[in-house]
Amino acid sequence: MSGLLARPWIRRRFEDDPEHNDRVTFLVEVVGVFYALLVGLVAVGAYDHYVEVKRLVNQEASQLTTVYRAAQSFPNSRRCRLQSQMRNYAENVIDDVWPKQKQGEIEEDQGRLDAVFESLMFYEPRNAQESNAQSVTLEAFNDYNNLRRERQGEVEIGLLPVLYVVLFLGATVTIAATWALVGVRLVDHLAITGLLSLFIGVFLSLIVALDFPLQDSNSIPPKPWTVALTKGMGVPADGEKQVGTYFGASTADRVPGCLLNVSDYVSFASSEQLPE
């Protein structure tokens, strides 16, 4: 709107030219078509990327649930270790990894995922059934780790800065072209410039909101991880003390059917000898 301060000067210089508004209209139409095409393509691309990353987050959380379920095939002592460590890892993702990820930091899990891998690799199967369980769980774990790396790679992926320069420069040129109209009432001129600016601003705001899906205030929330904990791993939801499972009662800090709590099993990860 501040650009309309040049309106009196433009009127004095061009109001006597009968074809001036035709040339301005031609400029707005040509620039507007190319700019609208660019903004539309960028907005669609940003939305597709946002949906793709959201799907990746869902797949990652779901895959860890698959590993958790596969660990049920192990003997009870090893099952307790694996499932306790995976619970602790998932809670760390929600409490520590996601908040720092919103700030653009790729936070490591401080060895929690390595502890799960060690518990899988250092186990010596005693029969063919346990050997098959180990192979299936390791395969599911490797698939999860690949999804995790993909999600970490997406943290810093967004639109190029030069594209933002083009978008905002194009917005300035398109809006500035309306300032050159002459023979238009001030209220009409304000409406034309204001509505065009509002339309462009809405699209630019949409692009900014969708850019960097895992960062800033509009980032993808860790809801899939919360669902994985409560529905897939049997952790009671807020307001619940315990839930019933096939292996018995499950609490927030204790895997059902296990003697030790989650922190006890996680502390074993730093020891040289893994106790049974």
Number of C-alpha atoms within 10 A of each C-alpha: 13 6 13 18 10 11 15 11 12 15 16 10 10 16 16 11 10 11 10 15 18 11 13 17 15 12 16 17 14 12 16 18 12 12 20 16 11 15 19 14 12 18 20 13 16 22 18 13 19 21 15 13 20 20 12 17 23 18 16 24 23 19 21 27 25 18 22 24 15 21 24 17 17 21 11 15 13 18 22 25 28 27 26 26 29 25 27 18 22 22 15 16 20 17 12 13 18 21 18 14 19 20 14 15 15 17 14 13 14 10 13 19 18 14 22 20 17 13 18 22 12 10 15 10 14 8 8 9 11 16 15 14 18 21 14 15 23 18 13 18 22 14 15 21 16 12 20 19 11 15 18 17 11 18 19 16 14 17 16 8 9 8 12 14 11 14 17 14 13 20 21 13 15 24 21 17 19 22 21 21 21 23 13 11 9 12 8 10 19 16 13 14 19 15 11 15 17 11 10 22 14 11 16 19 12 14 21 17 18 25 22 24 27 29 25 15 11 14 19 20 18 19 13 18 22 19 18 23 25 15 13 17 24 22 24 18 16 8 6 10 12 18 16 12 13 8 12 13 16 21 18 19 17 22 27 24 16 19 11 15 17 22 14 15 19 21 12 16 20 10 8 7 9 14 11 9
